């Protein structure tokens, strides 16, 4: 019986945390992609955001020994382990945090099972009672927004070993 591969979109914060802490939970999520337990999807907008955030002075200050080549190698690794979606139509308006719309839109177009994030605005889509959250859950019933630790538990529960 073939293993089920989960389809996911990672919020930018997951990539940044993986870069800052290569042994942390966010890095373990990326390792699940490398181990082909997760099919990760990227768009130009998400890739642009990753590049922008990594190059912010407060992030670079936390990476004092990182060279430009190492940072570019990290980004290239993300590109190499991901499926790139060229056209991402708008499918969800999120007044609370419009910058998160691109994450939801990408997840919808690639039919992701999960959005993995630590962003409270995204995570609240699963539990809040405001109109946008209710619309999200009604419109995208199969799409779940989860924190990285929860995502790792889901992988484990589905009998998908992180290290085959």
N, C-alpha and C positions, 0 to 999 in steps of 0.2 A: 504494500500500500504506500503510494507516494506521500511524502510530507507536504502538508499544506503550507504554502508560502504566503505570508501576510503582506498586504500591500499597504504602504505607509507614506505619509508626508511628514517630514520633520520641520518644526518651526526653527527659525534661525538660532534661537537660544540653545537648542540641542547641539548644533554644530560648534558654536562658540564654547560651550561648556566642555565638549569633547576635546577641543583644542587646548583649553586651559588645564584640563585634568584628564590626561590620556588613560588613566585607570579608573575613572569615575563611571557613574551610571550612564551618562550621556554617551561616553565612549563605548560602553558595552552595547548600547543600542546600535551604534555604527558598526561594531563588530558583528552583530547579528546580520547586518546587511552584507558585510564582507563574507560571512559564512553562508550566505545565500538562504537564510531563514526568513529574510524580509526583502521585499522588492521596494526600493526607495525611489521616489519620484521627485524631480526638480524641474523648475521652469527658469526662464531667464530672470524673471523678477525675484525669485527666491535666491538664485545664485548672486545676483547683483546686491541683494541685501546682505548676504553672508560676507561678500567682499567688503562692502561698506562698513559693516560692524567690526570686522576683524581689524580694519585699518584705523579705527577710532583710537585716539591717544590713550584713553583709559584702558582699553583692551591691550594695546601694544605695551603699556606700562606693566601689565601683568605677565608679559612674555619677554623679559629683558634680554634673554639669550637667543631668542628666535631670529633667524635671518629672513630676509625677503624670500629667499629660495625655499626655506622650510615652510613658510606660510603658503607660498604658491604650490608647493608639493602637497600640502594638506588639502587645498582647494581642488587640485587635480585629482587627488584620491577620491574626493566626494563625487566629482564629475564621473570618474571611471566606474564607481560602484552604483551609480544611479541611472535610472531611465529618464531621459530628457524629454519633456513635453514642450513642443514648440508653440502651440496656440492654446491659450487658456482663456476661454470666454468667461465673462462675469456671470455668476450664478447666485451670488448671495451678497446682500448689502448689510453691512454691520456698522451702524451709526456709532456704537460704543467705542469701536476701535477699527476705523476703516483700513488701517494698514494690515489687519489680519484677514481681510477679504481675500487677498491673493493666496493665502494658505488654504482657505476653505475652497476657493475656486479650483485650485490645483488638485486638491483631494477629490473633488466631485468629478472633474474631467477624467482623472485616471482611475476612478472607481476604487479609491483607497478604502481600506477597512478602518484605518486609524490615522489621526493626526496626533503626533507626539509633541508635547509642549509643556513648558512650565509657566506659560503665560496665563495669568488669572483670567483675562478676558476670553481667551479661547476655552480654557477649562470650564468656565462658567456656562458655556453654551450647553453643557450636559445637565446642569442642575438648576440654573436660574429660572425664574418664573416670568421674566420680562418677555415682551412680545417677540423680540429677535431670537431669544433662546428657544422659545416654544416653536417658532417657525423653523429654526434650524433642525430641531429634533423631528418635527413632522415631515419636513421636506427631504431630509437626508437620514432616514431611519437607520440605515445600516452603518453609517459613518459615526465613529466614536472618537472623542477627544480625550486623551489620557496623558498622564504624567509619565516620565521615562521609567520610573520604578514599576508602575502598573503595567507598562508595555512589556517589560522584561518578565513579569509574572505571567502575562498572557501567553508569551512565547513558551514559557516553561509548562504552563497548563495544557497547551496544545500539543505537548510532547514533542516540542521542537528543541532539541538540545542546542545550547549556544556553542558548544565545542564538540562537534561530532567525532 
